[in-house]
């Protein structure tokens, strides 16, 4: 059985980490299969939004597989970290918007995977954290970089240096997740969010994602210049349909 599964339905891609017996821990096999699936999604014109989840009822991803990491040399651990960093950057840079549906533990590499997605919806039982310092290491898949960008330096410093676990409610208060729902409503809420995105202009959605992600990497003046260029690129058939529909008081019909 595959340790990462991809299903497609109604322009949505559903990616599931499938190792529930070990709380969907990330090992070399998971990273390899996930990397291949990301390559497939990137080229798939039938997928416009991607939803990531973890199999079972206990975990999204509880972290990296410690049994596999324990005896790595410094050079091997560097290679492992870079593998995860590059993969999660690829997820962040997917042309399609991405949603993490978090049904339980999202710790260590699991929290880092969730943070590489554009949006996060969690159940009220979900737990988040970067507990690596308790193991004598630091986050290695982008956690020290994405967490402060999402919730601010001071709170990220506290969470990473103490290694403490936070609840879904605290994650919501910090801005780490977009919404907290009951377990039975998790997938439906993720799909509802995806469908709200799907109803909009598909080209505009992708350009907006680029503008936000790239704009955060530069100063505001360069970011605004980027925004202006992407804004101009939107003026074409899709924009004409959207504006005509608005003026005619009807729903737009977008063609891919």
N, C-alpha and C positions, 0 to 999 in steps of 0.2 A: 504494500500500500504506500502511496506517495505521502511524504511528510508535509508537503505543501500542495494544496488543491486550488484549482481555478475553475469556477463555474461562471457561465455567462447567461444573462437573462434580461431582456428589455433594456438593452444598452448599458446594463450594469455588469461589472466584473466583481465576483466575490472570491477573495483570496483568504484561505483558511490555513493557519498553521495547525498541523494535525499530529500532535504528539501528546494527547491528553494524559497519558499515564505518567509522564514526567513534566506535567504542567506546561507543555508546549515549549520546553527549553530549546534555545537556539544552539545547534551544533553545526559542524561543517556540512552535514547533509542538508539541513534546513537552509543554510545560507546559500548553498549551491543551487538547490531547487528554486528558492525564492529569486535568485538572480536570473535564472532562466525564464521564470514566469514574468518577471518585470520586463525582460527583453521582448517577450511575446505581447504583453499588454501595450507596450510603447508603440508597437507596429499595428495593433489591432484596431481597425476603423469601426468595429462594432461595439467597442467599449468606450463610453463617455464619462463614467464615474466609477471609481474603484472603492470597494468596501473591504477592509481588512478585519479579520476576527481570529479568535483562537478556539479550537475544538474543545468540547466538554463544558462543564459548568463552573470550573474553579479558576481558570486562568485565561487571560489573553495570551501573554507570554510571561512566564515567571522569571526569566532572565536567560543568560547564557548557560550552557551545560558545564557546570563546575568540574565534573568528573573528567571531561575532555580537556579542560584548561589547566588542571592542577599541575601537571608535569611539563608544561611548555617552557622552553628556554626563553630568555628575553627576546631573541630574534624571532622565534616562532610566535611569541605573543604579539610582537609588533606586526607581523604579517597578518595574524588573526584580527587584530584591531583595525588595520587598514582595510581588510576584506569587508568587515562590517560597516566601516565608515563610508566606503565607496558605494556599497549596496544601498545604505540608507539615504545617501545623497541622491542616488538614482531614483529612489522612491519619491523623495522630495521634488525632484525635477521631472517626474512624469508629466506629460502634457495634460493628462486627465486629472481633475480634482480627486482627492483621496480622503476617505473617512475611516478612522479607526473605531470599531465597535468593541468596546472594552468590557468584557463580561466577568472579570475577576482580577487576579494579580497582574499588574503591569510593572514589573520590577526590573532594575538593571537594563539589560538589553531589550526587555519588553517595553519599558518606559521609553527607551530610545527609539524603538520601532514606532511606537504610537506618536512620538513627537515628530517623526519624519513625515507623518501624514499631515494633510492640510487642516483637518478638523477631527475632533475627538468627541464621541458620545460614550458615556460610561453608565453602568448600572450602579445602583446605590450600594452595592456590595464590593465594588471595585476598590483596589488598593494600588497606590503609586509610590515609587521611590527609586532612589539610586543608592543601594546599600553596599556598594563595592568596597568602601573603606573598611567595613567590618571584616573583609576578606584580605585586607592588606594590599588592595589595588585601587585604582580609580576607574570611573566610567570610561569605556574605551571605544564606544560606538557613536560618539558625538554628544553624549550627555552633558559634558561640561560646557559645550558650546550652545546647544539648543535650549537647555533649561533656562539659563539666564536671559536668553533672547525672548523667551515666552513669558516668564514670570518676574523678571528683574534680577539684578545681581545679588542683592542681600538675601532674598528668600531662597534663591538657587544655592547660594553659598551655604546657608543653614541646612537645607535638605541634603546636599551632597556631603558636607563635612560631618554631619551627625549620622547620616545613613538612615534616618528615620523614615518610616512608612506613613503616608498621608492618606486620608479617606477621600472618597469621591467628592464629598461635600467641600472639603478643604481645597481639593484640586479645582473645583468649580470656582470657589472664591478667589483663588490665585490666578484664574484665567488659563489653567492648564487644560481644562476640558470645556467644551461648548455647552454641554447639557448633561444632566443626570436623570436617569429614568429607571423604572423597575426592570428586573431581568426579563420578564415576559414581553416587555415592549421594546427591548433594545434593537432588534433587527428592524422592526417596523419603523422606529424613529430614524434609524440610519437610512433606510430606504426612502422615507418621507423627505429627509434632507436632500438625498440624491435626486429625487424626482423634482424638487423645487429648483435644483440646478439644471436638470435636463430640460426644463421648460423654457430656459433662456437661450440666447444665441450661442451655439456651440463654439464658434470661432472667438467670439467676444469673451466667453468664459476662459478659454485657454490663454488669451492675451492678458486678461486680468490677473490670472495666476502668475504669469511671467512677471508682470509689472510689480506685484507685491513681493514675490520672492527675490527678484533681482534688486528691487528698490531698497530692500532692507540691508543689502550688502554695500551700498554706496551712500554718499551724502545726499541730502534732500534735493539739491540743485541738479545733480546728475540723475537722480531718481525721477524728478519731474520731466527732464528731457527725455528719458526713456519712456515715461508715460505718454508724453506727447507723440512720440514716434509710433507707439503701439496704438494709441487712439486713432491716429491717421490711417493706420493699416486696417482698422475695422470698417472704414468707409468703402462699402462694396455691396454686393447683392444681399448679404445678411442684414446689413444696416438699413438698406432700402426697404426690405420687407418689415423689419421691426418698426421703423418709423411710420411706414404706410399703415401698418396694422393699428398703431397707436392713434393716428389721425382718423382712421376709418372706424375706430372703436370695435375692433375685432381681435381675436387671438392671432398672433403671428404663426406662420407656417414656415419653419426653418428647414432647409435642406442641407444635408451634410456634403 
